[in-house]
Every structure is written in structure tokens, then in C-alpha cells.
Amino acid sequence: EIIDVLGDVDNLKLKLRQSLTSEKWGHYQINDVVEASEDGSDLYVTNFQAFRQFVNGTHGSGGLAQVQDMVQTMAALSQIPLNKVWRCTTKDGQCTVAAGQLVAPNGITISTDRRTVFVSELFKTAVEVFERLPSGELKWVSRFTVKHPLDNLEYDTATGHLTGGGIPEPLVAVKAMASGVRGDVPGALLRITLLGTGGASFVDGVQTDVVVHDGTKMAHVSAGLETLGKAVLGSPSNEGVLVCDVP
């Protein structure tokens, strides 16, 4: 969904501009999205899973869903690149591959000058850095390892830092997801300072755990950002958000 944010901080309103779909996106394959151009005329979408999920889950799949899940997991653990980032134009709804050869691209964000795109490679515990070309294609330029696997990513326009929802104990998270029991899965908000002048020159500076939470109040942290001296965390496993003071 493409939504315009209207008004000011005291009177914010959201207005639906457009719903964008593509036959190239299978059920549960895509993960995160970021606008490419500032006017919203095109956007990037991460393709996190190589296979389409069955709409009704495993029911009626004849065991194929379980085989697909096993293949995807083995491919990710073996670092086999089966996924990609799509570039879609909103005027005609056309989607093309902007960057391929990715293992499990999850979160995605873009720098203020629209020249650099950052993608979280969940199973590589890394952030991939791409230069955005005039054609809209993404040219890989570098990679940096992060302290924890990161789910979603945000580029803080005020500070120029990256922030991401971290998974400090990935084995605990994997076991909880495999068992279907939410559990108290720890999460974190990781801040990454960036060095460089923009474009293809960005490299990571200092990585700081702003918050590390034991999961008792919010499990499976997937997104986080800093605002007004607070850390705001979100999760697909919990309603609402978790707000923490930043020391």
C-alpha cells in the first residue's frame, strides 16, 4: 500500500494513494519496501523467500510446502543466493529485478540523497550496500558484518545513522519459530554510524546496542528506531509497540 502522510506533527493524516500488486510476487515471498524516488514514482521491494507459500498453508499441498520450507532453510544456511530485490514503477505497476544473487534480503532503506540503498542479509548477519544507478538498477559496492542478524532497517535522516531490529540470539528465535510457540525471544535495537560522503563510499563506523531486551515484554523484535530520546520497537508477534528510554 502506498500512503501519503499529510498535515503536521499535531494533525497527521494518512491517505491511501495506491495499492500495488504484481504477478511476480508470490504469497509470503516479499518482505520490506522503500521508496526509490522521493516522489514515490518507483520503489524497491525485497524478495525474502524463493518459493511461493500456499495460500491455505500446508493444507492440500501434498507435502510440497514442507519440502519447499526445508529447501529454503538449507539454501539460506548454505548461503545459496536464490533471492533478489525488485524495482517497481508505480505508474504502470511493472516490476523488474534491481539486484539479484541475494540469500535472504530482509530490511531495506535508502539514504537521503537517494544514491545509496542498504539491504539487510538476515542469514549472512550483514548489510549489503548498493549504489543506485540512473536506470534504477542497484550496483553492489560493499558489505559490512553486523553484531546481530537484522530484520528491518531504517536510515535516520537527522543523524545519517542506520538503525535496525536485531536478533541477538538467532538460535532461540529459530527454535521458537520452528515450534510455533512464541516464547520470550530476545530482541535489540542496533545503531550503526556510517562513514563516507554518500553514494558508494559508505562504510560502517561504530555499532551500538541501544536496547537489548530479554523478550518478556516483546518477543521477536523485527523493527526499531530512535526518536525523542526513546527507542521504539515493533514485532509481528505482539500487538502495539515497546517504548524504552535511551540512556
Solvent accessible surface area in square Angstrom, and as a share of the most:
residue,aa,sasa,rsa
1,E,142,0.64
2,I,28,0.14
3,I,82,0.42
4,D,35,0.18
5,V,101,0.58
6,L,80,0.40
7,G,64,0.61
8,D,85,0.44
9,V,128,0.74
10,D,132,0.68
11,N,89,0.46
12,L,106,0.53
13,K,121,0.51
14,L,128,0.64
15,K,124,0.53
16,L,106,0.53
17,R,121,0.44
18,Q,53,0.24
19,S,65,0.42
20,L,24,0.12
21,T,111,0.65
22,S,19,0.12
23,E,138,0.62
24,K,82,0.35
25,W,39,0.14
26,G,5,0.05
27,H,76,0.34
28,Y,152,0.58
29,Q,16,0.07
30,I,65,0.33
31,N,68,0.35
32,D,28,0.15
33,V,82,0.47
34,V,18,0.10
35,E,75,0.34
36,A,0,0.00
37,S,27,0.18
38,E,143,0.64
39,D,97,0.50
40,G,13,0.12
41,S,51,0.33
42,D,4,0.02
43,L,16,0.08
44,Y,0,0.00
45,V,4,0.02
46,T,0,0.00
47,N,3,0.01
48,F,46,0.19
49,Q,38,0.17
50,A,30,0.23
51,F,65,0.27
52,R,126,0.46
53,Q,45,0.20
54,F,68,0.28
55,V,119,0.68
56,N,116,0.60
57,G,37,0.35
58,T,67,0.39
59,H,151,0.67
60,G,86,0.83
61,S,12,0.08
62,G,84,0.81
63,G,33,0.32
64,L,88,0.44
65,A,6,0.05
66,Q,99,0.44
67,V,74,0.42
68,Q,30,0.13
69,D,60,0.31
70,M,119,0.53
71,V,63,0.36
72,Q,24,0.11
73,T,67,0.39
74,M,112,0.50
75,A,9,0.07
76,A,10,0.08
77,L,113,0.56
78,S,65,0.42
79,Q,75,0.33
80,I,84,0.43
81,P,50,0.32
82,L,77,0.38
83,N,10,0.05
84,K,52,0.22
85,V,0,0.00
86,W,20,0.07
87,R,58,0.21
88,C,0,0.00
89,T,35,0.20
90,T,15,0.08
91,K,198,0.84
92,D,89,0.46
93,G,20,0.19
94,Q,112,0.50
95,C,4,0.03
96,T,80,0.47
97,V,69,0.40
98,A,9,0.07
99,A,9,0.07
100,G,37,0.35
101,Q,140,0.62
102,L,7,0.04
103,V,6,0.03
104,A,3,0.03
105,P,0,0.00
106,N,5,0.02
107,G,0,0.00
108,I,4,0.02
109,T,8,0.05
110,I,13,0.06
111,S,2,0.01
112,T,83,0.48
113,D,70,0.36
114,R,48,0.17
115,R,123,0.45
116,T,0,0.00
117,V,0,0.00
118,F,0,0.00
119,V,0,0.00
120,S,1,0.00
121,E,1,0.00
122,L,28,0.14
123,F,74,0.31
124,K,60,0.25
125,T,36,0.21
126,A,3,0.02
127,V,0,0.00
128,E,1,0.01
129,V,0,0.00
130,F,5,0.02
131,E,48,0.22
132,R,52,0.19
133,L,55,0.28
134,P,147,0.92
135,S,69,0.45
136,G,1,0.01
137,E,94,0.42
138,L,14,0.07
139,K,111,0.47
140,W,120,0.42
141,V,40,0.23
142,S,26,0.17
143,R,117,0.43
144,F,15,0.06
145,T,95,0.55
146,V,6,0.04
147,K,106,0.45
148,H,24,0.11
149,P,17,0.11
150,L,1,0.01
151,D,27,0.14
152,N,36,0.18
153,L,2,0.01
154,E,80,0.36
155,Y,34,0.13
156,D,39,0.20
157,T,101,0.59
158,A,96,0.75
159,T,79,0.46
160,G,20,0.19
161,H,48,0.22
162,L,0,0.00
163,T,5,0.03
164,G,1,0.01
165,G,0,0.00
166,G,0,0.00
167,I,29,0.15
168,P,32,0.20
169,E,83,0.37
170,P,56,0.35
171,L,132,0.66
172,V,60,0.35
173,A,5,0.04
174,V,75,0.43
175,K,142,0.60
176,A,13,0.10
177,M,128,0.57
178,A,90,0.70
179,S,74,0.47
180,G,69,0.66
181,V,99,0.57
182,R,102,0.37
183,G,35,0.34
184,D,78,0.40
185,V,1,0.01
186,P,18,0.11
187,G,0,0.00
188,A,0,0.00
189,L,0,0.00
190,L,0,0.00
191,R,57,0.21
192,I,0,0.00
193,T,34,0.20
194,L,25,0.12
195,L,101,0.50
196,G,51,0.49
197,T,131,0.76
198,G,6,0.06
199,G,0,0.00
200,A,47,0.36
201,S,54,0.35
202,F,18,0.08
203,V,74,0.42
204,D,42,0.22
205,G,26,0.25
206,V,99,0.57
207,Q,37,0.16
208,T,53,0.31
209,D,42,0.22
210,V,16,0.09
211,V,19,0.11
212,V,88,0.51
213,H,27,0.12
214,D,85,0.44
215,G,0,0.00
216,T,80,0.47
217,K,149,0.63
218,M,5,0.02
219,A,0,0.00
220,H,27,0.12
221,V,3,0.02
222,S,15,0.10
223,A,32,0.25
224,G,5,0.05
225,L,74,0.37
226,E,46,0.21
227,T,59,0.35
228,L,174,0.86
229,G,52,0.50
230,K,81,0.34
231,A,0,0.00
232,V,34,0.20
233,L,1,0.01
234,G,15,0.14
235,S,17,0.11
236,P,113,0.71
237,S,46,0.30
238,N,32,0.16
239,E,174,0.78
240,G,60,0.58
241,V,96,0.55
242,L,28,0.14
243,V,85,0.49
244,C,30,0.18
245,D,104,0.54
246,V,37,0.21
247,P,158,0.99
